[in-house]
Amino acid sequence: MIKRILEEDKKENPHPGMIVTLPTGSGKSLCFMLPTLVVSGLTIIVYPLLALMSDQVRRFEEAKIPVLCLKGGQSKKERKKILSNLANVRALVTNAETLANPRVLSALLHIPVSMIVIDEAHTIDRWGSSFRPALRTLSSLVAHLRPRQTLCFTATADDAVIDLLNTVFFTGKPAHLIRGSSDRETISYFSYPALSKSRAITTLLRDPSARPAIVFAPTRALTERLARYCRFSDPALDIRHYHAGLPKDARHMIESWYFHHPDGVLFATNAYGMGMDKKDIRTVIHHSPPSDALAFLQESGRAGRDGLPARSIVLINEADRSSNLFPIFNQHKQCYRSLLLSLIDEELEHCFGCGVCLNHRILRREGERPILRTILFNPLKYTPYTLALTLQKKDARVLYSGSLSTWRIREIEEAVNTLVQEGRILQPPFLKGKMILLPQIDKGGRDR
């Protein structure tokens, strides 16, 4: 790849550029850092996040490659000094919003640009049409600057993303495509069917080998609620929560705490993602299946960056049926890895570890049998709360009483609610919440 970049730079009419998909940790940065030293003009690297920009500047400085950074929040004096010094550096690190600034663009038009590198290029598809419209303007900015080559890098991209990048940046001639597998060999994928996801999370996190861990939740409120609950359930765990709604200083403190913690647990939305390079995360727990395979691989990719084995665990029940990934993780016959890669138009050569191929399957969900049997033998006797009390405390007169003695009341109620959603239990509204098993679903009292 580096050889091709250098060869194209020498041509009078070079190929317009490349789209490169390489998994995290495979040395993407080197692919453009080394050519920066050799190509004739300036290299502009565009990132979607400030954290990524800072990290890249650090790498250039450690490699003794002259670099400048343009970003929001700089004073006019700072920016003027940077722009006046562009001819003396090999690389400029910036973002789409800053690049679109008229003064910045005007200054760059007077400098020969050899390469424009767009890292995390998949964000143009995911963010460009919503809260980062400047990402969609990159194509016109690139056209104005007329680099000899445009390079788009990403760790995850399906055919649709690649087609979009070709449409946006390479209208005259399709980009040269270098496509590595999105598969991370060190990460094993598992499905964890759970009636109570709160209990499943605390159970998984109690295992010391599972930590450091990160638990992804779909909303800010759920992130905070789960963190509070797990902190209450197991005070020995060191837990924080993280999302974009926290003040900037608070986010930075939590990022630093988690980065240096050898045993920490972080509950987060996907705001904790790109630019967060904690290498020793052993477990990623997805409270709910992410929206699609690309999102799943992005979240899972937080784990195992040190090259050691790691796990990505998807908690699943009937409430997740609307997810595109529900059919994958709600079965135990087809390889999760193979199905995930097929969704992003990749083929699997070998499964390095998943619940199906390792025969690690949870066929009976914890708590299911005692809950269903108690209701079956005592129809219309219990509400969720009174059932929870019965299953939590031993009573010699009641079958299955005390069988969930290690569960909290809330966890049993959550499990019952899941079974109601699944249609296993009926709560007739006129009977004040008392429950009955639906016979057409659970014939003869046999548990599914």
C-alpha positions, 0 to 999 in steps of 0.5 A: 500500500505504501509503495503504491502511494509513493509510486502514484505521487511520482506520476504526472496524472496519479490515480485519484486515491484509495479506499482502505478497510483494515481492522483496528490495530493493524497499523493504519496510521503507518500507511499514511505517516511514512509516505508523509515524509517522502511525498512532495507536498503537504499531507492533510489528515481529517478526523471526526473526533478531537480525541483522534486528532490529539492522538495522531498529533502525538504519534507524529511528534513521537516519530519526529515528523513536523506536524500542525493541528487546526481545530475549533477553540483556537484563538485568531492569533493561534490560528494565524500562526499555524497557517503562516507555518504550514509550508514548514511542516509535513502534515496537518491534522484537522477536522471537517468543520475547521477545514471548511473555514474560509480563512483556512481553505484560502491559506491551503489553496496556496500550498501544494497538497499531496495527500488528503487522508480521511480517517474513520471514513465510515462516519461520513455515512453514519454522521454526515446526514445528521449531526455532523453535516460538515462531513458531507461537505468534505467532497467539495473541500477536497475538490477545491484543494486538488490533492494528488491523492485522496485516501479513505481509511476505516476499520469497518465498511460494507459495500454500501459505505464503499459505494458512498465513498466512491460517489462522494470522493471519486466521481471520475474514477473509482478508488483503488480498493484495499480491503482487509477483513473486519474480523478481530481474531482475538475477540470471541462472540457470545449470545447470553439469553437473559430474563433479567439483563440486570442480573446477567450483567452483575453475574458476568462482571463478578468474574475477575477475568472479565475485567476491565469491562465495558457495558454498552447501553442504547440510552443515556438514562439506561447507562446511568440506571444500570451503573447505579444498580450494579454499584449497589448490587456489588459495591466491590466493583469500581464502576463509572458511567459515560455518555455525551450528556456529561460535562466535558471535564467529567468525560475527560476525568472518566476517560483517564480513570478508565484508561489507567484502571486495571479492573474498572467497569464502564457503563457507556453509550456508543459515545465511548468509541473512536479515539478511546484506545484502552488496550486491555479491555477483556469483555464488552457486554452489549445490553441490547444488540446494536443497530447493525453489524457495523455498529456491533463490530465498532462496539466489540472492537473496544476489546482485546487491543493488546492482542490477548483473548477477549469476549463480546457478549450480547444479552438478548431476549424478546424485547430485542426482536426489532434489532437487525441482529436479533436473528443472529444472536437468538439462535445456536446453530449457525456461526455468529462470526460468519453471519456477522461478516456476511452482513458487511459483504465479507466471507469467513475463512475460519471462526476464531471463537463464538458461542456456537463453534465453541459449543458454549450455549445457554439453552435454559435461561436462569430463573425460567423454570421456577418462575413458570412452574410456580405460576403453572401450579398456582394460577392466578395466585401471584402478582410479580411482586408476591411471586418474587417474595415467594421465590426469594424466601424458603417456605417448606409448604411452597414448591420452588420457594427460595429457589431464587434466594440470590436474586433481588426482588427487582431482578425477579420482577424484570424476569417476569416482565420479560416472560409477559412480553414473550407471551409465556405469562398472561396478566388479565387486567381485571385481576389486578396483576395476578398471573396465569401461564398461557397453555397454548404456549407451555403445553403440559408445563414443559418449559421451552 
